[in-house]
Amino acid sequence: MNIAVIGGGIAGLTAAWLLSRQHTVTLFERQAQPGFVASSLAVDGVRVDMPLRVFYPGYYPTLTRLYRELGVATEPVSYATTFTGSDGQVFFRWRNLRLGGLSIPYVLPVDVASPRAWRIVQGALRFKRLAGAALARGELAGCSVGEFAAAHGLPAEYVDGLLLPALATIATCTTEDARNYPADVVAAYLAGGLTRQSVRRAVHGADDAAHRLSAGIGRVVCSAGVQGVRQDGEHVAVLRATGEVELFDHVVLATQANQAAALWQNPPPAQAELLAAFKYRRLEVLMHRDTRFMPVRRRDWSPVNARVCAQHDRPESTIWVNAVQPALRHAMPVFQTVHPHRQPRDDLLIGRAAFERPLVDASSQRALATLQQSQSAAAADRTPARRVWLCGSYAEAGVPLLESAVRSAYGVAAALRAAAAGPGLRAASGT
Ligand SMILES: Cc1cc2nc3c(=O)[nH]c(=O)nc-3n(C[C@H](O)[C@H](O)[C@H](O)COP(=O)(O)OP(=O)(O)OC[C@H]3O[C@@H](n4cnc5c(N)ncnc54)[C@H](O)[C@@H]3O)c2cc1C
């Protein structure tokens, strides 16, 4: 089949790479490079991913398998984190001990000397235990993080000082969004082994993965913004910004849901409705050298530094790039700040980029169930033939991360394989 994949994030790259094994595939990306690496920057001659992305095998089995198959080397990084208030003074921090394959968060007595820090630790231990047990008993469905915390009387110091800021940092959303996050999604994220396994990064950054995936894709066309996608009978027309129209047997929309909604010109009403149910938060990421974004005392600096203050709707988080990217270990300090509360000095700014992140809430979870059900039903029964498919980090269960993006790509590739086999072939092969 002749297939177009629109969008060169990790989801689109993976879908196109998988589909290229059997089909003629064209990947269209609007940016000058695949979106997965388009914002990366060179700092002191070293490419730094923007945003920096980490994973851990327990929660990322599909990404881990993909990286292994591609030969992408990965290495452990510390996720020790310092939490400060608006004054830059530390109110809590955890450190990270790595022993062989184990990675253990711990606090020193000095880190829990204040009553506030002590309550945070108590709350964290209780949340992990209670949420893990409730998840195992299937009791978290329909419950938000805020509701769970209130029902179990978790200390406010923990909820407002660690739980919500940490979740808002991982999911890059507001603190209020974090409060409304489905509790089962958060419990499953923790249950993947985050408190035992090392967080990892690709040694040679996202570039390495993007390069290896691109090499296996039939045709990659960058700087190729697609303006519209329209299914007409047995074909799907892809309208390029240049005015060209190309026809394909199938199209995979591997953009974000809100972008897919704008691109797909004649979706069935139910598909338009489900795409509209995914909401997004815009955010900015800065690369800079301004040490004012770090805790006031140099010895309090961690690889991750979250600044939590009541005047802002979400924490500012600053990654100390030198501490997580060995090639920059001895270079001048470099930082990456997500959702800056303030601006760095002009002469210390290296670059900035804007992103959108899908929110997970009760309505996105309902839309996700419909999306998955409709795509698998269409793959199993080609009447009426579905020819436009949805793929991306928002299109799989869990926190929208690299894992859900890659898992979604595997799902769409399997659906297209089934669709290509047709009912007769599927029956003959027993699939
Ligand atoms: C600040 C930040 C930090 C993060 N940290 C982590 C982390 O540590 N670990 C982790 O697992 N995840 C992390 N994530 C999330 C992760 O980066 C995303 O979940 C994942 O990259 C999404 O991939 P995707 O392919 O679904 O979507 P995208 O990466 O959004 O890909 C969509 C692509 O479609 C392209 N496109 C859109 N419209 C068109 C069009 N009309 N024509 C052609 N192309 C188009 C876009 O340019 C883009 O390249 C982070 C995200 C952010 C913003």
The ligand as an SDF file (V2000), in Angstrom:
LIG
                    3D

 53 58  0  0  0  0  0  0  0  0999 V2000
    9.1020   20.0610   28.1260 C   0  0  0  0  0  0  0  0  0  0  0  0
    8.8080   18.6220   27.8230 C   0  0  0  0  0  0  0  0  0  0  0  0
    9.5210   17.6310   28.4720 C   0  0  0  0  0  0  0  0  0  0  0  0
    9.2410   16.2930   28.2080 C   0  0  0  0  0  0  0  0  0  0  0  0
    9.9540   15.3360   28.8460 N   0  0  0  0  0  0  0  0  0  0  0  0
    9.7130   14.0410   28.5860 C   0  0  0  0  0  0  0  0  0  0  0  0
   10.4620   13.0110   29.1930 C   0  0  0  0  0  0  0  0  0  0  0  0
   11.3720   13.2790   29.9830 O   0  0  0  0  0  0  0  0  0  0  0  0
   10.1520   11.7140   28.9080 N   0  0  0  0  0  0  0  0  0  0  0  0
    9.1660   11.3730   28.0490 C   0  0  0  0  0  0  0  0  0  0  0  0
    8.9340   10.1840   27.8330 O   0  0  0  0  0  0  0  0  0  0  0  0
    8.4450   12.3430   27.4220 N   0  0  0  0  0  0  0  0  0  0  0  0
    8.6850   13.6500   27.6720 C   0  0  0  0  0  0  0  0  0  0  0  0
    7.9530   14.6160   27.0560 N   0  0  0  0  0  0  0  0  0  0  0  0
    6.8300   14.2110   26.2090 C   0  0  0  0  0  0  0  0  0  0  0  0
    7.2850   13.6930   24.8600 C   0  0  0  0  0  0  0  0  0  0  0  0
    8.2400   14.5730   24.3240 O   0  0  0  0  0  0  0  0  0  0  0  0
    6.0580   13.6000   23.9470 C   0  0  0  0  0  0  0  0  0  0  0  0
    5.0810   12.7810   24.5700 O   0  0  0  0  0  0  0  0  0  0  0  0
    6.3690   12.9790   22.6170 C   0  0  0  0  0  0  0  0  0  0  0  0
    7.5490   13.5100   22.0610 O   0  0  0  0  0  0  0  0  0  0  0  0
    5.1930   13.2260   21.6850 C   0  0  0  0  0  0  0  0  0  0  0  0
    5.4810   12.6460   20.4460 O   0  0  0  0  0  0  0  0  0  0  0  0
    4.4000   12.6410   19.2830 P   0  0  0  0  0  0  0  0  0  0  0  0
    5.0660   12.0630   18.1000 O   0  0  0  0  0  0  0  0  0  0  0  0
    3.1390   12.0210   19.7600 O   0  0  0  0  0  0  0  0  0  0  0  0
    4.0150   14.1630   19.0540 O   0  0  0  0  0  0  0  0  0  0  0  0
    4.9150   15.4400   18.4850 P   0  0  0  0  0  0  0  0  0  0  0  0
    6.2880   15.2730   18.9750 O   0  0  0  0  0  0  0  0  0  0  0  0
    4.1300   16.6010   18.8550 O   0  0  0  0  0  0  0  0  0  0  0  0
    4.9040   15.1610   16.9420 O   0  0  0  0  0  0  0  0  0  0  0  0
    3.9310   15.6980   16.0760 C   0  0  0  0  0  0  0  0  0  0  0  0
    4.6580   16.1420   14.8220 C   0  0  0  0  0  0  0  0  0  0  0  0
    3.7090   16.5340   13.8410 O   0  0  0  0  0  0  0  0  0  0  0  0
    4.2500   17.6390   13.1420 C   0  0  0  0  0  0  0  0  0  0  0  0
    3.1300   18.3330   12.4850 N   0  0  0  0  0  0  0  0  0  0  0  0
    2.0790   18.9470   13.0890 C   0  0  0  0  0  0  0  0  0  0  0  0
    1.2560   19.4690   12.1560 N   0  0  0  0  0  0  0  0  0  0  0  0
    1.7850   19.1580   10.9560 C   0  0  0  0  0  0  0  0  0  0  0  0
    1.3910   19.4210    9.6170 C   0  0  0  0  0  0  0  0  0  0  0  0
    0.2810   20.1270    9.3420 N   0  0  0  0  0  0  0  0  0  0  0  0
    2.1570   18.9570    8.6030 N   0  0  0  0  0  0  0  0  0  0  0  0
    3.2830   18.2380    8.8570 C   0  0  0  0  0  0  0  0  0  0  0  0
    3.7290   17.9820   10.1200 N   0  0  0  0  0  0  0  0  0  0  0  0
    2.9740   18.4260   11.1530 C   0  0  0  0  0  0  0  0  0  0  0  0
    4.9150   18.4480   14.2400 C   0  0  0  0  0  0  0  0  0  0  0  0
    5.8630   19.3630   13.7240 O   0  0  0  0  0  0  0  0  0  0  0  0
    5.5600   17.3440   15.0600 C   0  0  0  0  0  0  0  0  0  0  0  0
    6.8410   17.0310   14.5980 O   0  0  0  0  0  0  0  0  0  0  0  0
    8.2330   15.9570   27.2730 C   0  0  0  0  0  0  0  0  0  0  0  0
    7.5470   16.9590   26.5890 C   0  0  0  0  0  0  0  0  0  0  0  0
    7.8230   18.2910   26.8480 C   0  0  0  0  0  0  0  0  0  0  0  0
    7.0890   19.3510   26.0890 C   0  0  0  0  0  0  0  0  0  0  0  0
  1  2  1  0
  2  3  1  0
  2 52  2  0
  3  4  2  0
  4  5  1  0
  4 50  1  0
  5  6  2  0
  6  7  1  0
  6 13  1  0
  7  8  2  0
  7  9  1  0
  9 10  1  0
 10 11  2  0
 10 12  1  0
 12 13  2  0
 13 14  1  0
 14 15  1  0
 14 50  1  0
 15 16  1  0
 16 17  1  0
 16 18  1  0
 18 19  1  0
 18 20  1  0
 20 21  1  0
 20 22  1  0
 22 23  1  0
 23 24  1  0
 24 25  2  0
 24 26  1  0
 24 27  1  0
 27 28  1  0
 28 29  2  0
 28 30  1  0
 28 31  1  0
 31 32  1  0
 32 33  1  0
 33 34  1  0
 33 48  1  0
 34 35  1  0
 35 36  1  0
 35 46  1  0
 36 37  1  0
 36 45  1  0
 37 38  2  0
 38 39  1  0
 39 40  1  0
 39 45  2  0
 40 41  1  0
 40 42  2  0
 42 43  1  0
 43 44  2  0
 44 45  1  0
 46 47  1  0
 46 48  1  0
 48 49  1  0
 50 51  2  0
 51 52  1  0
 52 53  1  0
M  END
$$$$
